[in-house]
Amino acid sequence: MGKIEKSSGSISVIGGSDGPTSVFIAGRSKKTFKQRLQKQFFQLRKKWCALWIKPGAHTMEAVVAYAKNTYGFEELSKDDKEYIEQYEELRTSFIMMHRPKLLREYAAAPKLKSHDEAGIMEFQKQLELRRQKAKEISEDTFSIDFHVLKKKDKKGTMNLYLEGRFGSISGGWSSRGKRSGREFKRIYKDIYRYFGVTEEDIARKTERYQDLVRTLA
């Protein structure tokens, strides 16, 4: 019998960095020659991609329509459990970035004090308390324009998370094999390219422009 390979991945761009709710736990290590080479190659690709960027921005509503009509994505209802979970996470992240005072004592991102079970459980507890605090903030006080798009086929599942107010695009995939991952990245880049930038974004090298360059590279 043939081997079935399962894979998954995600891409996230929120103001040029991963969201405040993201957590990375890793040991300290010196960069290897391969890592330094990859970084240099990435910088070169960014410069090359920047040369080909032309003005042509679209609204997030237009991007949603483009993803549906071009690639067959379907939009989840706002009552869908997955939509609600993703909405709450992203809204919490944006409150932290743009209106942290609304969270009061939970404005600062919690720190992982230890890597044992008790430390991780305490860290998760602090994350949940912050999320609950964000839920208490009314939509009139802070709202986001959020869309969750999903595409399923025999190869796997692709997800897109689009937010119009702050211009956030992220997504991920799960599949049986690597082909779907490559296809998702191709689609993701095309959708981000369609979102595009204005002449002013290019001239001022705005966050939207920098995000596009990084994504294409």
Summary of the structure (lengths in Angstrom):
residues: 217
radius of gyration: 19.0
end to end distance: 38.0
largest distance: 57.8
contacts: 577
relative contact order: 0.20
helix: 50%
strand: 16%
